[in-house]
Amino acid sequence: MPYRVRENLFISNISDAAEILQKGSTEITHILSVLSSVSISFFSEWRSNLVIPAKEIKKVYAGGGGGGDGCSGSVEEDSIADGGSKSPLSPDKILYSLEYAGKDLKLVRMAVPIRDMESEDLLDYLDVCFDFIDRNRKEGSVLVHCFAGVSRRYTLFIPFLVIGFTGFR
């Protein structure tokens, strides 16, 4: 079960995210997936019986390039900073993927490809994650999840709370 930490902000693990993506939610409208892959197929690889529909809005690369299905100008697209100009990542590295997902494609899911490894630099992804959380809490509720619900979600989440309370942004 997702844990509510602030108004319109929840944290959890892949199991809860998968359930919400499959069944829908009356409360959660946006999902931030912090997994090793941006692909929705990650859920099917985790549990072979899962089928989660998704429709790509866009993918944004560290170099600033973004592609999608022509949905330019949508609220969801405009709600995320491209963030590519400041990133030390390789220009061809995916910074995030944004898609409609889940039951009736009613959820907006941002997937950020962060592996659970000591060598992974999460600072490269903080701005886009913070923007997604901050902006989408105003129009609904955001669930932040990683695989086990232990390390990556907290590593992104704690700085968000600190910055939110102190106004350092």
DOVEXZA-519335 format. One record per residue: residue in one letter; x, y, z of N, C-alpha, C in turn. Coordinates in steps of 0.05 Angstrom, whole numbers, padded with zeros to 5 digits, always signed. Example, Ala and Ser with C-alpha at 12.3 -4.5 7.8 and 13.67 -1.06 7.14 Angstrom:
// residues 2
A+00264-00114+00156+00246-00090+00156+00264-00066+00156/S+00257-00045+00142+00273-00021+00143+00258+00001+00157/
// end
This chain:
// residues 169
M+00017-00024+00000+00000+00000+00000+00018+00025+00000/P+00012+00044-00018+00028+00068-00018+00027+00083+00008/Y+00049+00096+00015+00050+00111+00040+00049+00141+00033/R+00029+00155+00045+00026+00183+00040+00046+00198+00058/V+00063+00215+00045+00082+00230+00061+00076+00260+00062/R+00062+00269+00042+00053+00297+00041+00027+00298+00025/E+00014+00320+00026-00010+00323+00010-00004+00317-00020/N-00019+00299-00031-00016+00291-00060+00011+00279-00067/L+00024+00267-00047+00050+00255-00052+00053+00228-00036/F+00058+00207-00051+00060+00180-00040+00086+00167-00049/I+00096+00148-00032+00119+00132-00040+00111+00102-00037/S+00124+00085-00053+00118+00057-00051+00139+00041-00067/N+00131+00016-00074+00149-00002-00089+00135-00010-00115/I+00148-00027-00130+00138-00035-00156+00111-00050-00154/S+00107-00065-00132+00082-00080-00130+00058-00062-00128/D+00060-00041-00112+00038-00022-00110+00034-00006-00136/A+00057+00001-00149+00055+00016-00174+00041-00002-00195/A+00048-00027-00196+00036-00046-00216+00006-00048-00211/E-00002-00050-00186-00030-00053-00179-00046-00028-00188/I-00034-00005-00183-00047+00020-00191-00049+00022-00222/L-00027+00014-00235-00027+00015-00264-00048-00005-00276/Q-00051-00027-00263-00071-00047-00273-00100-00039-00267/K-00105-00031-00243-00132-00027-00234-00141+00002-00234/G-00122+00021-00236-00129+00049-00235-00130+00058-00206/S-00134+00083-00201-00135+00094-00175-00153+00119-00175/T-00168+00122-00153-00185+00146-00151-00168+00169-00140/E-00145+00163-00129-00129+00184-00117-00103+00190-00133/I-00089+00171-00142-00063+00175-00155-00068+00180-00185/T-00056+00202-00195-00059+00209-00223-00033+00208-00239/H-00010+00209-00224+00016+00209-00237+00034+00190-00222/I+00052+00177-00238+00071+00158-00226+00099+00165-00235/L+00117+00167-00216+00146+00170-00223+00159+00143-00217/S+00167+00130-00238+00181+00104-00236+00211+00108-00238/V+00225+00100-00217+00254+00102-00216+00264+00074-00217/L+00268+00064-00242+00277+00036-00246+00300+00036-00265/S+00312+00013-00270+00335+00011-00287+00328+00015-00317/S+00303+00015-00324+00294+00018-00351+00269+00036-00352/V+00267+00052-00374+00243+00069-00377+00220+00054-00389/S+00224+00031-00399+00204+00016-00414+00182+00005-00395/I+00157+00008-00403+00135-00004-00388+00137-00034-00387/S+00152-00046-00406+00155-00075-00406+00171-00085-00382/F+00184-00066-00367+00198-00074-00343+00179-00088-00324/F+00154-00079-00323+00134-00092-00305+00128-00120-00315/S+00126-00124-00341+00120-00151-00352+00144-00170-00348/E+00168-00159-00349+00192-00175-00344+00193-00183-00315/W+00184-00166-00298+00183-00171-00269+00162-00192-00262/R+00139-00190-00274+00117-00209-00270+00105-00215-00298/S+00110-00238-00308+00103-00245-00336+00073-00243-00342/N+00056-00244-00322+00027-00243-00327+00017-00214-00328/L+00034-00194-00323+00025-00166-00324+00025-00156-00353/V+00003-00143-00360+00001-00129-00385-00009-00101-00378/I+00008-00081-00383+00001-00053-00376+00002-00037-00402/P-00021-00027-00410-00022-00010-00434-00007+00016-00430/A+00005+00026-00451+00019+00052-00449+00020+00065-00477/K+00020+00091-00477+00023+00107-00501+00043+00129-00496/E+00065+00128-00511+00087+00147-00506+00078+00175-00513/I+00085+00193-00495+00082+00222-00500+00108+00232-00511/K+00130+00226-00498+00156+00234-00508+00178+00221-00492/K+00202+00220-00504+00227+00212-00490+00245+00236-00492/V+00258+00242-00470+00277+00265-00470+00305+00254-00464/Y+00323+00262-00481+00351+00253-00478+00367+00275-00464/A+00389+00267-00452+00406+00286-00437+00415+00309-00454/G+00418+00304-00480+00426+00325-00499+00404+00345-00505/G+00380+00340-00494+00358+00358-00498+00338+00349-00520/G+00345+00329-00535+00327+00320-00556+00303+00305-00544/G+00280+00310-00555+00256+00296-00546+00240+00288-00570/G+00228+00265-00568+00211+00256-00589+00185+00246-00577/G+00165+00242-00594+00140+00233-00583+00121+00227-00605/D+00096+00227-00598+00075+00221-00618+00061+00245-00629/G+00073+00268-00626+00061+00292-00636+00041+00306-00617/C+00043+00299-00592+00024+00311-00572+00035+00337-00562/S+00049+00352-00578+00062+00377-00568+00041+00396-00556/G+00049+00408-00535+00032+00428-00522+00014+00416-00501/S+00015+00390-00497-00003+00378-00476+00006+00387-00449/V-00012+00386-00430-00006+00394-00403+00016+00377-00392/E+00015+00351-00397+00035+00333-00386+00063+00340-00397/E+00065+00346-00423+00091+00352-00434+00102+00378-00423/D+00084+00398-00421+00093+00424-00411+00100+00423-00382/S+00092+00402-00368+00096+00402-00339+00124+00391-00331/I+00141+00385-00350+00167+00374-00344+00188+00391-00358/A+00208+00400-00343+00230+00414-00356+00247+00395-00371/D+00256+00403-00395+00273+00384-00411+00299+00378-00396/G+00310+00397-00383+00333+00391-00365+00358+00383-00379/G+00358+00380-00405+00381+00369-00419+00405+00387-00420/S+00401+00413-00419+00423+00431-00423+00444+00431-00400/K+00437+00423-00376+00455+00423-00354+00467+00396-00348/S+00457+00375-00360+00465+00348-00352+00492+00340-00363/P+00509+00328-00345+00535+00318-00354+00533+00290-00367/L+00509+00280-00369+00505+00254-00382+00511+00255-00411/S+00517+00232-00423+00520+00230-00452+00495+00240-00466/P+00498+00256-00487+00474+00268-00501+00454+00247-00511/D+00463+00222-00516+00445+00202-00526+00432+00185-00503/K+00438+00192-00478+00426+00178-00455+00398+00188-00450/I+00379+00170-00446+00352+00178-00440+00351+00190-00412/L+00341+00214-00410+00338+00228-00384+00311+00218-00371/Y+00290+00217-00387+00265+00206-00378+00247+00200-00401/S+00227+00184-00395+00206+00178-00415+00179+00186-00402/L+00162+00198-00417+00136+00206-00407+00114+00192-00424/E+00094+00180-00410+00074+00165-00425+00048+00165-00409/Y+00026+00161-00425+00001+00154-00412+00002+00124-00407/A-00007+00115-00384-00004+00087-00378-00027+00078-00360/G-00030+00051-00359-00049+00039-00341-00077+00037-00353/K-00095+00030-00335-00122+00025-00343-00134+00050-00357/D-00143+00046-00381-00155+00068-00397-00135+00090-00403/L-00110+00085-00399-00088+00105-00404-00094+00131-00389/K-00104+00129-00364-00112+00152-00348-00089+00163-00331/L-00068+00147-00327-00046+00156-00310-00024+00168-00328/V-00010+00187-00317+00014+00197-00331+00038+00186-00316/R+00055+00172-00330+00078+00159-00318+00104+00171-00329/M+00121+00180-00311+00148+00188-00320+00167+00167-00310/A+00183+00156-00328+00202+00135-00321+00230+00146-00324/V+00246+00143-00303+00273+00153-00302+00292+00129-00299/P+00311+00126-00318+00328+00102-00318+00351+00104-00299/I+00347+00098-00274+00368+00099-00254+00372+00070-00243/R+00395+00060-00247+00401+00033-00236+00408+00035-00206/D+00403+00014-00192+00408+00014-00163+00437+00005-00159/M+00455+00023-00166+00484+00018-00164+00498+00042-00152/E+00518+00037-00137+00533+00059-00124+00545+00078-00144/S+00551+00069-00168+00564+00086-00188+00544+00105-00202/E+00518+00101-00198+00498+00117-00211+00496+00144-00197/D+00497+00166-00213+00496+00193-00202+00467+00203-00204/L+00453+00203-00182+00425+00211-00182+00422+00241-00186/L+00443+00256-00181+00441+00285-00184+00434+00293-00213/D+00442+00276-00232+00436+00282-00260+00406+00282-00265/Y+00390+00270-00248+00361+00267-00253+00344+00283-00234/L+00356+00296-00214+00340+00309-00193+00321+00330-00204/D+00331+00348-00221+00314+00370-00231+00289+00360-00245/V+00292+00341-00263+00268+00331-00278+00249+00317-00259/C+00260+00302-00240+00242+00288-00220+00228+00308-00202/F+00242+00328-00193+00230+00349-00176+00208+00364-00191/D+00214+00371-00216+00194+00385-00232+00168+00368-00235/F+00172+00343-00241+00149+00325-00245+00132+00323-00219/I+00146+00319-00197+00131+00317-00171+00117+00344-00165/D+00133+00365-00166+00123+00391-00158+00099+00400-00174/R+00101+00399-00200+00080+00409-00218+00056+00391-00218/N+00059+00365-00216+00036+00347-00218+00022+00343-00192/R+00034+00350-00170+00019+00350-00144-00002+00371-00144/K+00001+00392-00160-00019+00413-00161-00044+00405-00176/E-00043+00385-00193-00066+00376-00208-00075+00348-00201/G-00062+00335-00183-00069+00308-00175-00050+00298-00154/S-00047+00272-00153-00028+00260-00134-00007+00244-00148/V+00017+00245-00137+00040+00231-00149+00050+00208-00132/L+00054+00186-00144+00066+00162-00131+00095+00160-00141/V+00114+00160-00122+00142+00156-00129+00149+00128-00120/H+00160+00112-00139+00167+00085-00132+00193+00076-00145/C+00207+00058-00133+00229+00044-00145+00222+00014-00144/F+00242-00003-00146+00235-00032-00148+00227-00042-00120/A+00245-00041-00101+00239-00053-00075+00227-00032-00056/G+00229-00007-00063+00219+00014-00045+00238+00020-00023/V+00264+00017-00028+00284+00021-00007+00303+00044-00012/S+00318+00044-00034+00339+00063-00036+00334+00086-00056/R+00328+00080-00081+00327+00101-00101+00304+00121-00096/R+00281+00111-00088+00259+00130-00083+00266+00149-00061/Y+00279+00139-00040+00287+00157-00018+00309+00176-00026/T+00327+00167-00042+00349+00184-00051+00339+00207-00067/L+00317+00204-00081+00305+00226-00096+00286+00242-00078/F+00272+00228-00061+00251+00239-00045+00260+00257-00023/I+00281+00249-00008+00291+00265+00014+00300+00293+00005/P+00317+00294-00016+00324+00321-00026+00300+00338-00034/F+00280+00325-00046+00255+00340-00053+00242+00352-00029/L+00240+00337-00007+00228+00348+00017+00245+00370+00029/V+00271+00367+00029+00289+00388+00040+00287+00413+00023/I+00288+00411-00003+00286+00434-00020+00259+00447-00018/G+00238+00430-00017+00211+00441-00014+00207+00457+00011/F+00220+00449+00033+00216+00463+00058+00234+00488+00060/T+00257+00487+00047+00276+00509+00050+00276+00529+00028/G+00264+00521+00005+00262+00539-00018+00289+00544-00032/F+00307+00525-00031+00334+00528-00043+00333+00528-00074/R+00312+00520-00086+00311+00517-00115+00312+00543-00128/
// end
